[in-house]
Amino acid sequence: MRAAGLDELAIRVFEQNIETVARGEVGYIRERDIEPLTNIDEFTGEGSVGSAIAHTAVIKLNGGLGTSMGLQAAKSLLPVTPDKTFLDIIVSQVMSVRKEHNVELPLIFMNSFRTDEDTLDYLSRYEDLATPGIPLSFIQNRVPKLRRDDLSPVEWEKNPELEWTPPGHGDLYTALPGSGMLATLIDRGFRYAMVTNSDNLGSYPDPVLAQWFADSGAPFAMEVCRREPSDRKGGHLARRISDGKIILREVAQTSPDDVDAFQDIDRHRYFNTNTLWLDLEALAVELACNDGYLGLPVIRNAKLVDPTDPTSTGVYQLETGMGSAIEIFDGSVAITVGRDRFMPVKTTNDLLLLRSDVYDIDDSGHIVKTVDKAPLVKLDPAYFAHMDQFDKRCQHVPSLAGATSLTVHGDYTFEEGTVATGDAVFGEES
């Protein structure tokens, strides 16, 4: 890690995580040890716009390459509309709040080594975007994949890049201070940060929500949504019985015996949208008290060093989630938000829906739904999963405003003027 130029804080945190794994402390969060949260306050959108937004920064997690969609560049460079990428829409959202409320509202990207150059090159077209004295980006860390047999760093001569892995978005709490960005923001008078994924275009910096967080006095807040059937695999909140703390449980932390309970959306009603609000001063104090190590729960993912080679060495990838910090800070809170603040694009199904007439994107970058309920889209993954496949078959996006669902089987190409209604099915099952 030193040879790769990683800072000492990142190395120290990784060492601590290895020790946690070596002690066997990476275990399941058992259903018997938690109880559901049944009533989390809802954000209505009503309230005052005070001074909090003037002391808030926006941090976008932008390290992903979109490999699941067949991309080899930052997913945020993907066009959402014919003339706007994710980055364009994010910039519009931030600039509109700046203009309306006369605030600086820094926009900062936590990039990976692979996404930083392309992202900054694209953003260079926006001359007034950067806040003076505050860089537009900082780089998330990377850590070695570990052999399962002895926890030593794996060696893979065929492709040494595969010896490394991102440490999960919990690395925010290491990269933010390690890069100097945390100190820079605090020194410039920014007390709060909204942190969210760059592919979630619903999570714009709402000044009313920023004021709610400031007024709460909480060091940490998580935006959650009510779970629906499609959210059964998403990490949910619960209360740990032993100490009464709110915790986040991911599916990777769930025993096979508890999977049914994990996926019970009536029992565990709220999932993490991965949009967080941080009190930066409280974060700095917590880090200082623990020598930079928050002690987030470590997730030990068993993988192969080369996912495409079933004969390659078995490895562990050690990851942490930034939402799991909800149990670290005393006084953490959660707030239930509407689905209009949770519109991630993880698959081409999501992208087709966003490009359709189900949504409008206004000049301020807000995503506005044109129907009461968005249809469920299921495109045949054999022909639509990757962007080159998708672009070939979806040059003409169908109208989905009158549909309750859209299912496409096989090698199907949409024609201009296609209108889907009800439970629409196109193509033939093989």
NUMARNU-608980 format. One record per residue (C-alpha): residue in three letters; residue number from 1; chain; x, y, z. Coordinates in steps of 0.05 Angstrom, whole numbers, m for minus. Example, Ala and Ser with C-alpha at 12.3 -4.5 7.8 and 13.67 -1.06 7.14 Angstrom:
<sites>
SITE   residu   num   chaine        x        y        z
SITE      ALA     1        A      246      m90      156
SITE      SER     2        A      273      m21      143
</sites>
This chain:
<sites>
SITE   residu   num   chaine        x        y        z
SITE      MET     1        A        0        0        0
SITE      ARG     2        A       57       48       14
SITE      ALA     3        A       90       30      m52
SITE      ALA     4        A       24       47      m86
SITE      GLY     5        A       23      116      m53
SITE      LEU     6        A      m32      105       m3
SITE      ASP     7        A      m30      147       60
SITE      GLU     8        A      m14      121      130
SITE      LEU     9        A      m85      130      155
SITE      ALA    10        A     m112       84      101
SITE      ILE    11        A      m58       33      118
SITE      ARG    12        A      m73       36      192
SITE      VAL    13        A     m148       27      181
SITE      PHE    14        A     m136      m33      136
SITE      GLU    15        A      m90      m64      188
SITE      GLN    16        A     m145      m56      240
SITE      ASN    17        A     m196      m89      193
SITE      ILE    18        A     m149     m148      181
SITE      GLU    19        A     m141     m157      256
SITE      THR    20        A     m216     m157      263
SITE      VAL    21        A     m222     m212      211
SITE      ALA    22        A     m164     m252      241
SITE      ARG    23        A     m198     m251      309
SITE      GLY    24        A     m260     m281      277
SITE      GLU    25        A     m303     m220      294
SITE      VAL    26        A     m335     m216      225
SITE      GLY    27        A     m399     m252      239
SITE      TYR    28        A     m473     m249      226
SITE      ILE    29        A     m522     m200      257
SITE      ARG    30        A     m572     m250      283
SITE      GLU    31        A     m647     m238      280
SITE      ARG    32        A     m653     m257      353
SITE      ASP    33        A     m605     m201      372
SITE      ILE    34        A     m644     m144      339
SITE      GLU    35        A     m714     m115      339
SITE      PRO    36        A     m749      m79      282
SITE      LEU    37        A     m757       m4      276
SITE      THR    38        A     m831        8      266
SITE      ASN    39        A     m840       83      262
SITE      ILE    40        A     m787      130      233
SITE      ASP    41        A     m808      203      225
SITE      GLU    42        A     m825      224      154
SITE      PHE    43        A     m797      284      118
SITE      THR    44        A     m856      323       90
SITE      GLY    45        A     m816      375       52
SITE      GLU    46        A     m847      429       94
SITE      GLY    47        A     m805      474      139
SITE      SER    48        A     m761      534      139
SITE      VAL    49        A     m700      548       98
SITE      GLY    50        A     m651      574      149
SITE      SER    51        A     m576      584      147
SITE      ALA    52        A     m557      510      146
SITE      ILE    53        A     m551      505       70
SITE      ALA    54        A     m499      561       72
SITE      HIS    55        A     m455      516      115
SITE      THR    56        A     m467      452       75
SITE      ALA    57        A     m425      415       23
SITE      VAL    58        A     m447      361      m25
SITE      ILE    59        A     m404      299      m32
SITE      LYS    60        A     m419      251      m89
SITE      LEU    61        A     m392      180      m88
SITE      ASN    62        A     m366      172     m159
SITE      GLY    63        A     m317      115     m159
SITE      GLY    64        A     m358       65     m199
SITE      LEU    65        A     m342       45     m271
SITE      GLY    66        A     m410       16     m286
SITE      THR    67        A     m379      m51     m304
SITE      SER    68        A     m445      m87     m292
SITE      MET    69        A     m473      m46     m350
SITE      GLY    70        A     m412      m61     m393
SITE      LEU    71        A     m379        6     m383
SITE      GLN    72        A     m304       20     m372
SITE      ALA    73        A     m310       93     m352
SITE      ALA    74        A     m345      131     m296
SITE      LYS    75        A     m418      113     m297
SITE      SER    76        A     m435      186     m284
SITE      LEU    77        A     m411      201     m355
SITE      LEU    78        A     m469      161     m383
SITE      PRO    79        A     m523      202     m419
SITE      VAL    80        A     m589      202     m382
SITE      THR    81        A     m622      244     m436
SITE      PRO    82        A     m596      257     m506
SITE      ASP    83        A     m557      318     m482
SITE      LYS    84        A     m547      308     m407
SITE      THR    85        A     m504      260     m368
SITE      PHE    86        A     m510      245     m294
SITE      LEU    87        A     m456      297     m282
SITE      ASP    88        A     m494      350     m320
SITE      ILE    89        A     m557      338     m279
SITE      ILE    90        A     m518      338     m213
SITE      VAL    91        A     m485      404     m232
SITE      SER    92        A     m554      433     m250
SITE      GLN    93        A     m582      413     m182
SITE      VAL    94        A     m525      445     m144
SITE      MET    95        A     m521      508     m186
SITE      SER    96        A     m596      520     m180
SITE      VAL    97        A     m592      517     m104
SITE      ARG    98        A     m532      563     m104
SITE      LYS    99        A     m569      614     m146
SITE      GLU   100        A     m635      611     m110
SITE      HIS   101        A     m605      616      m39
SITE      ASN   102        A     m541      655      m54
SITE      VAL   103        A     m496      603      m22
SITE      GLU   104        A     m429      571      m40
SITE      LEU   105        A     m452      498      m33
SITE      PRO   106        A     m387      463      m53
SITE      LEU   107        A     m395      402      m98
SITE      ILE   108        A     m342      349      m86
SITE      PHE   109        A     m333      281     m117
SITE      MET   110        A     m302      221      m82
SITE      ASN   111        A     m271      189     m144
SITE      SER   112        A     m230      126     m154
SITE      PHE   113        A     m163      124     m189
SITE      ARG   114        A     m201      101     m251
SITE      THR   115        A     m255      155     m251
SITE      ASP   116        A     m219      218     m227
SITE      GLU   117        A     m186      241     m292
SITE      ASP   118        A     m247      230     m337
SITE      THR   119        A     m294      262     m287
SITE      LEU   120        A     m252      325     m277
SITE      ASP   121        A     m240      330     m352
SITE      TYR   122        A     m315      330     m364
SITE      LEU   123        A     m329      380     m308
SITE      SER   124        A     m278      429     m336
SITE      ARG   125        A     m333      456     m382
SITE      TYR   126        A     m365      487     m320
SITE      GLU   127        A     m320      546     m305
SITE      ASP   128        A     m357      569     m242
SITE      LEU   129        A     m368      500     m211
SITE      ALA   130        A     m308      495     m164
SITE      THR   131        A     m313      532      m98
SITE      PRO   132        A     m249      573      m88
SITE      GLY   133        A     m200      538      m42
SITE      ILE   134        A     m238      471      m44
SITE      PRO   135        A     m217      417      m94
SITE      LEU   136        A     m271      386     m137
SITE      SER   137        A     m249      316     m118
SITE      PHE   138        A     m211      271      m71
SITE      ILE   139        A     m191      198      m84
SITE      GLN   140        A     m219      138      m49
SITE      ASN   141        A     m169       86      m26
SITE      ARG   142        A     m156       16      m51
SITE      VAL   143        A     m134      m44      m11
SITE      PRO   144        A     m104     m112      m27
SITE      LYS   145        A     m148     m173      m36
SITE      LEU   146        A     m128     m225       16
SITE      ARG   147        A     m117     m299        6
SITE      ARG   148        A     m170     m339       42
SITE      ASP   149        A     m120     m389       70
SITE      ASP   150        A      m73     m341      107
SITE      LEU   151        A      m99     m270       97
SITE      SER   152        A      m36     m250       59
SITE      PRO   153        A      m42     m204       m1
SITE      VAL   154        A      m57     m244      m63
SITE      GLU   155        A       m9     m244     m122
SITE      TRP   156        A      m37     m250     m192
SITE      GLU   157        A       16     m242     m246
SITE      LYS   158        A      m34     m248     m303
SITE      ASN   159        A      m64     m181     m283
SITE      PRO   160        A      m35     m146     m222
SITE      GLU   161        A      m92      m95     m222
SITE      LEU   162        A     m137     m152     m199
SITE      GLU   163        A      m97     m157     m135
SITE      TRP   164        A     m132      m93     m110
SITE      THR   165        A     m203      m77      m91
SITE      PRO   166        A     m242      m16      m67
SITE      PRO   167        A     m255      m20        8
SITE      GLY   168        A     m328       m2        3
SITE      HIS   169        A     m359       67       12
SITE      GLY   170        A     m343       65       86
SITE      ASP   171        A     m275       88       61
SITE      LEU   172        A     m307      157       61
SITE      TYR   173        A     m287      165      134
SITE      THR   174        A     m215      148      117
SITE      ALA   175        A     m206      184       50
SITE      LEU   176        A     m241      248       74
SITE      PRO   177        A     m191      263      130
SITE      GLY   178        A     m132      228       96
SITE      SER   179        A     m139      273       34
SITE      GLY   180        A     m143      336       77
SITE      MET   181        A     m213      349       51
SITE      LEU   182        A     m246      344      119
SITE      ALA   183        A     m199      397      149
SITE      THR   184        A     m207      441       88
SITE      LEU   185        A     m283      441       93
SITE      ILE   186        A     m284      455      168
SITE      ASP   187        A     m231      510      161
SITE      ARG   188        A     m275      543      108
SITE      GLY   189        A     m335      544      154
SITE      PHE   190        A     m374      484      127
SITE      ARG   191        A     m407      446      184
SITE      TYR   192        A     m449      396      146
SITE      ALA   193        A     m445      349       87
SITE      MET   194        A     m497      312       46
SITE      VAL   195        A     m465      248       20
SITE      THR   196        A     m498      208      m35
SITE      ASN   197        A     m485      164      m95
SITE      SER   198        A     m474      199     m162
SITE      ASP   199        A     m523      151     m196
SITE      ASN   200        A     m580      171     m149
SITE      LEU   201        A     m608      233     m184
SITE      GLY   202        A     m665      240     m134
SITE      SER   203        A     m619      260      m77
SITE      TYR   204        A     m610      334      m92
SITE      PRO   205        A     m588      382      m36
SITE      ASP   206        A     m655      403       m8
SITE      PRO   207        A     m645      466       36
SITE      VAL   208        A     m705      447       79
SITE      LEU   209        A     m676      379       93
SITE      ALA   210        A     m608      411      108
SITE      GLN   211        A     m642      455      160
SITE      TRP   212        A     m679      396      190
SITE      PHE   213        A     m612      361      201
SITE      ALA   214        A     m580      423      232
SITE      ASP   215        A     m640      433      278
SITE      SER   216        A     m639      360      299
SITE      GLY   217        A     m570      369      331
SITE      ALA   218        A     m553      299      309
SITE      PRO   219        A     m482      282      288
SITE      PHE   220        A     m507      234      234
SITE      ALA   221        A     m572      223      196
SITE      MET   222        A     m593      171      146
SITE      GLU   223        A     m647      178       93
SITE      VAL   224        A     m690      116       90
SITE      CYS   225        A     m749       93       49
SITE      ARG   226        A     m805       44       64
SITE      ARG   227        A     m787      m23       35
SITE      GLU   228        A     m826      m51      m24
SITE      PRO   229        A     m821     m121      m53
SITE      SER   230        A     m764      m99      m99
SITE      ASP   231        A     m724      m76      m38
SITE      ARG   232        A     m720     m143       m2
SITE      LYS   233        A     m645     m148      m12
SITE      GLY   234        A     m629      m77       10
SITE      GLY   235        A     m596      m64       77
SITE      HIS   236        A     m647      m48      131
SITE      LEU   237        A     m645      m12      197
SITE      ALA   238        A     m659      m46      264
SITE      ARG   239        A     m646      m35      337
SITE      ARG   240        A     m593      m78      372
SITE      ILE   241        A     m624     m107      435
SITE      SER   242        A     m560     m108      476
SITE      ASP   243        A     m548      m33      476
SITE      GLY   244        A     m609       m2      442
SITE      LYS   245        A     m568       27      385
SITE      ILE   246        A     m595       34      314
SITE      ILE   247        A     m555       m9      267
SITE      LEU   248        A     m553      m24      193
SITE      ARG   249        A     m555      m98      172
SITE      GLU   250        A     m535     m117      101
SITE      VAL   251        A     m553     m183       68
SITE      ALA   252        A     m479     m203       71
SITE      GLN   253        A     m485     m198      148
SITE      THR   254        A     m545     m243      151
SITE      SER   255        A     m545     m317      168
SITE      PRO   256        A     m578     m364      118
SITE      ASP   257        A     m627     m381      174
SITE      ASP   258        A     m647     m308      179
SITE      VAL   259        A     m655     m291      105
SITE      ASP   260        A     m731     m298      107
SITE      ALA   261        A     m735     m249      165
SITE      PHE   262        A     m685     m202      131
SITE      GLN   263        A     m730     m201       69
SITE      ASP   264        A     m794     m192      108
SITE      ILE   265        A     m813     m121       88
SITE      ASP   266        A     m869     m118      138
SITE      ARG   267        A     m823     m135      195
SITE      HIS   268        A     m763      m94      174
SITE      ARG   269        A     m796      m34      142
SITE      TYR   270        A     m740       14      125
SITE      PHE   271        A     m680        9       79
SITE      ASN   272        A     m618       52       73
SITE      THR   273        A     m619       97       11
SITE      ASN   274        A     m545      111       21
SITE      THR   275        A     m558      186       26
SITE      LEU   276        A     m528      211       92
SITE      TRP   277        A     m521      277      128
SITE      LEU   278        A     m458      288      169
SITE      ASP   279        A     m438      338      221
SITE      LEU   280        A     m366      347      199
SITE      GLU   281        A     m343      374      266
SITE      ALA   282        A     m373      314      302
SITE      LEU   283        A     m338      268      252
SITE      ALA   284        A     m271      302      264
SITE      VAL   285        A     m279      294      340
SITE      GLU   286        A     m298      220      334
SITE      LEU   287        A     m239      207      288
SITE      ALA   288        A     m191      244      335
SITE      CYS   289        A     m215      203      394
SITE      ASN   290        A     m201      138      358
SITE      ASP   291        A     m136      153      321
SITE      GLY   292        A     m174      158      255
SITE      TYR   293        A     m208       90      261
SITE      LEU   294        A     m283       89      270
SITE      GLY   295        A     m287       14      278
SITE      LEU   296        A     m342        3      226
SITE      PRO   297        A     m368      m69      220
SITE      VAL   298        A     m324     m105      170
SITE      ILE   299        A     m357     m145      114
SITE      ARG   300        A     m314     m204       90
SITE      ASN   301        A     m334     m220       19
SITE      ALA   302        A     m309     m286       m8
SITE      LYS   303        A     m290     m278      m81
SITE      LEU   304        A     m241     m302     m134
SITE      VAL   305        A     m182     m258     m151
SITE      ASP   306        A     m205     m261     m223
SITE      PRO   307        A     m281     m265     m225
SITE      THR   308        A     m279     m290     m296
SITE      ASP   309        A     m232     m348     m280
SITE      PRO   310        A     m264     m403     m236
SITE      THR   311        A     m195     m433     m224
SITE      SER   312        A     m164     m369     m196
SITE      THR   313        A     m144     m360     m124
SITE      GLY   314        A     m199     m352      m72
SITE      VAL   315        A     m195     m285      m36
SITE      TYR   316        A     m229     m243       15
SITE      GLN   317        A     m247     m171       m1
SITE      LEU   318        A     m254     m130       62
SITE      GLU   319        A     m306      m76       57
SITE      THR   320        A     m343      m28      102
SITE      GLY   321        A     m407       11       88
SITE      MET   322        A     m413       84      104
SITE      GLY   323        A     m484       75      129
SITE      SER   324        A     m461       28      184
SITE      ALA   325        A     m432       89      220
SITE      ILE   326        A     m502      102      245
SITE      GLU   327        A     m483       58      305
SITE      ILE   328        A     m418       94      318
SITE      PHE   329        A     m446      163      333
SITE      ASP   330        A     m488      174      395
SITE      GLY   331        A     m552      209      377
SITE      SER   332        A     m555      186      304
SITE      VAL   333        A     m623      192      272
SITE      ALA   334        A     m660      169      210
SITE      ILE   335        A     m713      204      168
SITE      THR   336        A     m762      172      120
SITE      VAL   337        A     m762      205       51
SITE      GLY   338        A     m805      195      m10
SITE      ARG   339        A     m784      154      m70
SITE      ASP   340        A     m771      219     m107
SITE      ARG   341        A     m706      223      m68
SITE      PHE   342        A     m686      151      m86
SITE      MET   343        A     m679      139     m160
SITE      PRO   344        A     m614      101     m170
SITE      VAL   345        A     m593       75     m238
SITE      LYS   346        A     m562        7     m226
SITE      THR   347        A     m586      m29     m290
SITE      THR   348        A     m610      m13     m360
SITE      ASN   349        A     m680      m26     m333
SITE      ASP   350        A     m672       36     m290
SITE      LEU   351        A     m642       75     m347
SITE      LEU   352        A     m699       60     m396
SITE      LEU   353        A     m749       83     m344
SITE      LEU   354        A     m711      147     m331
SITE      ARG   355        A     m706      162     m406
SITE      SER   356        A     m780      150     m417
SITE      ASP   357        A     m840      196     m410
SITE      VAL   358        A     m850      171     m338
SITE      TYR   359        A     m801      226     m317
SITE      ASP   360        A     m785      297     m336
SITE      ILE   361        A     m720      332     m318
SITE      ASP   362        A     m730      407     m308
SITE      ASP   363        A     m679      463     m317
SITE      SER   364        A     m657      457     m243
SITE      GLY   365        A     m641      384     m252
SITE      HIS   366        A     m700      359     m211
SITE      ILE   367        A     m729      292     m233
SITE      VAL   368        A     m804      299     m236
SITE      LYS   369        A     m850      238     m242
SITE      THR   370        A     m907      247     m292
SITE      VAL   371        A     m949      189     m267
SITE      ASP   372        A     m973      165     m199
SITE      LYS   373        A     m932      101     m199
SITE      ALA   374        A     m874       83     m243
SITE      PRO   375        A     m880       16     m280
SITE      LEU   376        A     m835      m43     m266
SITE      VAL   377        A     m787      m54     m324
SITE      LYS   378        A     m755     m121     m339
SITE      LEU   379        A     m711     m124     m401
SITE      ASP   380        A     m681     m191     m422
SITE      PRO   381        A     m611     m188     m392
SITE      ALA   382        A     m582     m231     m448
SITE      TYR   383        A     m597     m175     m498
SITE      PHE   384        A     m602     m111     m457
SITE      ALA   385        A     m556     m115     m396
SITE      HIS   386        A     m496      m79     m428
SITE      MET   387        A     m500       m9     m456
SITE      ASP   388        A     m478      m29     m526
SITE      GLN   389        A     m535      m79     m529
SITE      PHE   390        A     m584      m29     m498
SITE      ASP   391        A     m565       29     m545
SITE      LYS   392        A     m574      m16     m606
SITE      ARG   393        A     m644      m38     m586
SITE      CYS   394        A     m670       25     m551
SITE      GLN   395        A     m653       81     m599
SITE      HIS   396        A     m728       96     m595
SITE      VAL   397        A     m752       96     m523
SITE      PRO   398        A     m824       72     m517
SITE      SER   399        A     m878      111     m481
SITE      LEU   400        A     m887       80     m412
SITE      ALA   401        A     m934      132     m381
SITE      GLY   402        A     m994       85     m390
SITE      ALA   403        A     m958       21     m369
SITE      THR   404        A     m960      m15     m303
SITE      SER   405        A     m902      m60     m324
SITE      LEU   406        A     m858      m73     m384
SITE      THR   407        A     m827     m141     m398
SITE      VAL   408        A     m783     m154     m459
SITE      HIS   409        A     m763     m224     m479
SITE      GLY   410        A     m706     m240     m527
SITE      ASP   411        A     m675     m200     m583
SITE      TYR   412        A     m726     m144     m590
SITE      THR   413        A     m716      m74     m618
SITE      PHE   414        A     m764      m17     m603
SITE      GLU   415        A     m793       19     m663
SITE      GLU   416        A     m806       94     m664
SITE      GLY   417        A     m874      111     m634
SITE      THR   418        A     m881       48     m591
SITE      VAL   419        A     m931       57     m535
SITE      ALA   420        A     m935        8     m477
SITE      THR   421        A     m999        3     m436
SITE      GLY   422        A    m1020      m40     m378
SITE      ASP   423        A     m976     m101     m367
SITE      ALA   424        A     m939      m96     m433
SITE      VAL   425        A     m898     m155     m460
SITE      PHE   426        A     m854     m151     m522
SITE      GLY   427        A     m815     m206     m556
SITE      GLU   428        A     m819     m280     m547
SITE      GLU   429        A     m793     m324     m492
SITE      SER   430        A     m741     m375     m514
</sites>
